[in-house]
Amino acid sequence: MIKQQHPAIREHITRRGTVTYSIDNGEFASGIWGREHFILTRHRNGDRVLRAYCELDDEPALIRDVIQRVDAAFHPQDCLVRLTEGGHFKGSTWYHITDDEMTYEGVTSEQGRISGQSTIDRTIRGFGTHALNSDAWLVARFDRSLGPRQHTFRNNPLTSLDHRGATGPSLVCSEATTIEYFGEEEVTVPAGTFQCYHFAYVVIASHHPVYHLWVTTDGDFIFIKGTVASPYEWTFELTALSEDA
């Protein structure tokens, strides 16, 4: 027997966008290094789910699929990361996060079946997946009430310490990450003009150069713009943003 369908009450907000990765490198004739297409869903209880499809066009070409959930306070809850490198399966790993523990199960081309756990602190900034909008969520819980300043966070969990996030995905922790908050700024990118919080990762794992980023002040912490200094010379800009009716 076929049940009659009834329209559901829509209690979530869905926003869709694209971030373009630019590079100042003569070998990239178009100046484009990659792109990230994302969908962000905010549920009534404050949970947010990010779905990010990231393409990196330098050799070997990398595709990263990320599905990540945080709660209303931007604490990570669960995550799935899948990598395709050079057209071949690289790895796929699922993570579950509680107040004091992260567990993971996955398969990678280099290690085969992987699993494990790590003790964590509820005060962690988040979980680094190398998607740009995941980077934006990492700064969401920075205490801005004290004004512009630097703060160092330790034992921050990530899927990879590689600068492209091209290993694993597994579970690693950076020894220390220092984030600086500069205040609010208005930023114009191809997708429009946005009021933003300006942050920078000034000390990052694996000797990564300083990474500035601007995220929205509207509560969703959407990635608007980012710059990474020499030797990478990267610029990331939001080129499209819409909200489902």
C-alpha positions in Angstrom: 0.0 0.0 0.0 1.4 3.4 -1.0 1.3 5.9 1.8 0.1 9.4 1.0 2.9 12.0 1.2 2.6 15.2 3.2 4.8 18.3 3.0 7.3 18.6 5.8 7.7 21.7 7.8 11.1 23.2 6.7 13.0 23.9 9.9 16.5 24.1 8.5 18.4 26.7 6.4 20.6 25.6 3.5 23.3 27.9 2.0 25.4 27.0 -1.1 28.6 28.5 -2.3 31.8 28.2 -4.3 35.3 29.4 -3.3 37.9 29.7 -6.0 41.6 28.9 -5.3 44.0 31.3 -7.1 47.8 31.1 -7.3 50.5 33.5 -8.3 52.6 31.0 -10.2 53.6 31.3 -13.9 53.0 27.6 -14.5 49.2 28.1 -13.9 48.3 30.1 -17.0 44.7 30.8 -15.7 45.9 31.7 -12.2 43.4 29.1 -10.9 44.7 26.3 -8.6 41.4 24.8 -7.6 37.9 25.3 -6.2 35.6 24.3 -3.3 31.8 23.8 -3.8 30.0 23.6 -0.4 26.6 23.2 1.1 26.0 24.3 4.7 22.8 23.3 6.5 21.8 24.9 9.8 19.3 22.9 11.8 16.8 24.2 14.3 18.8 22.8 17.2 21.9 24.7 16.1 23.7 21.7 14.5 25.4 22.7 11.3 26.4 20.2 8.6 29.1 21.1 6.0 29.3 19.2 2.7 32.4 20.3 0.8 33.8 19.1 -2.5 37.3 20.3 -3.0 39.5 20.1 -6.1 43.2 20.9 -6.2 44.6 21.2 -9.8 48.3 20.8 -9.0 50.1 17.4 -9.7 48.9 14.9 -8.5 45.4 16.2 -8.8 43.4 15.8 -5.5 39.7 15.6 -4.9 38.6 15.8 -1.2 35.0 15.1 -0.1 34.1 16.2 3.4 30.9 15.8 5.4 31.3 17.4 8.8 28.8 18.1 11.6 29.3 20.6 14.5 26.9 21.4 17.3 25.5 24.9 18.2 28.8 25.8 19.9 30.8 24.6 16.9 32.2 21.6 18.7 32.8 18.8 16.1 30.5 15.8 16.4 31.1 13.5 13.4 32.9 13.7 10.1 33.6 11.7 6.9 36.6 12.5 4.7 37.4 10.8 1.3 40.4 11.5 -0.9 41.0 10.7 -4.6 44.6 11.4 -5.8 45.6 11.3 -9.4 42.3 9.7 -10.3 42.8 6.8 -7.8 41.2 6.1 -4.4 43.5 7.4 -1.7 41.5 6.9 1.5 38.2 7.2 3.3 37.8 7.6 7.0 34.9 8.3 9.4 35.3 10.1 12.7 33.1 10.3 15.9 33.8 13.0 18.5 32.6 13.2 22.1 33.6 15.7 24.8 36.8 13.8 25.6 37.5 11.3 22.8 37.8 11.0 19.0 37.5 7.6 17.4 38.0 6.8 13.7 37.6 3.9 11.3 38.8 4.0 7.7 40.6 2.5 4.7 43.6 4.0 3.0 45.6 2.9 -0.1 48.8 3.0 1.9 47.8 1.4 5.2 44.7 -0.6 4.4 42.2 -0.8 7.3 42.9 1.8 10.0 41.2 2.5 13.3 42.0 4.2 16.6 41.2 6.7 19.2 42.6 9.8 20.8 41.8 11.6 24.1 40.8 15.2 23.5 39.7 18.2 25.5 36.2 19.7 25.1 37.8 23.1 24.6 39.5 22.1 21.3 38.9 24.6 18.5 37.5 22.0 16.1 38.6 19.4 13.7 40.8 20.3 10.7 39.8 18.6 7.5 41.6 21.0 5.1 38.3 22.2 3.6 38.3 26.0 3.7 34.9 26.2 5.4 36.3 23.7 8.0 39.1 26.2 8.5 36.5 28.9 9.2 34.7 26.7 11.8 38.1 26.2 13.5 38.1 29.9 14.5 34.3 30.0 15.4 34.9 29.5 19.1 37.8 31.9 19.5 36.9 34.3 22.4 36.5 37.6 20.6 35.2 39.4 23.7 38.7 40.2 24.8 39.4 42.1 21.5 42.3 41.6 19.1 44.9 39.3 20.4 46.8 36.0 19.9 46.1 32.7 21.5 47.8 29.4 21.2 45.9 26.1 21.1 47.6 22.7 21.6 46.9 19.2 20.4 44.6 20.2 17.7 43.2 17.2 15.7 43.5 17.0 11.9 43.1 14.5 9.2 46.6 15.2 7.8 49.6 17.4 8.5 50.3 17.7 4.8 49.8 21.2 3.5 47.3 20.0 0.9 45.8 17.5 3.2 46.8 14.8 0.8 47.8 12.0 3.2 45.5 9.6 5.1 43.0 10.6 6.0 43.9 9.5 9.5 44.1 11.3 12.9 47.0 13.4 13.8 47.5 16.3 16.2 49.5 19.5 15.7 51.7 20.4 18.7 50.6 24.0 18.7 48.5 26.4 16.6 48.5 30.2 17.3 45.6 32.2 16.0 45.4 35.9 15.9 42.1 37.9 15.9 42.2 41.4 14.3 38.6 42.5 14.6 35.7 43.1 12.2 36.3 44.3 8.6 34.2 44.7 5.5 35.4 42.6 2.6 34.4 42.6 -1.0 34.9 39.4 -3.1 33.2 38.3 -6.4 30.2 37.0 -4.5 29.6 40.4 -2.9 30.4 42.5 0.1 30.4 41.0 3.6 30.9 42.0 7.2 33.7 39.7 8.4 35.8 38.6 11.3 39.5 38.8 10.4 41.7 36.0 11.8 45.1 34.6 10.9 46.9 31.3 11.7 50.3 32.7 12.5 51.9 29.5 13.8 50.8 26.4 12.0 52.0 22.7 11.9 54.6 21.7 9.3 56.1 25.2 9.1 53.1 26.5 7.1 53.4 30.2 6.2 51.0 32.7 7.8 47.4 32.1 6.7 44.9 35.0 6.9 41.1 34.4 6.6 37.9 36.4 6.7 34.7 34.7 7.8 31.1 36.0 8.1 29.8 37.6 11.3 26.3 36.2 10.6 26.7 33.2 12.9 27.5 30.6 10.2 31.2 31.6 9.9 31.2 31.1 6.1 34.6 31.4 4.5 34.8 34.6 2.5 38.5 35.2 1.7 41.9 33.8 2.5 45.6 34.5 1.7 48.7 32.4 2.2 52.1 34.0 2.0 55.2 32.9 0.1 56.2 30.4 -1.0 52.6 29.3 -1.8 51.2 32.6 -2.9 47.6 31.4 -2.6 44.4 33.5 -2.6 40.9 32.1 -1.9 37.8 34.1 -2.6 34.1 33.3 -2.3 32.7 33.6 -5.9 29.1 32.5 -5.3 26.7 32.2 -2.4 22.9 31.5 -2.3 20.3 30.4 0.2 17.5 27.9 -0.6 14.1 29.4 -0.6 
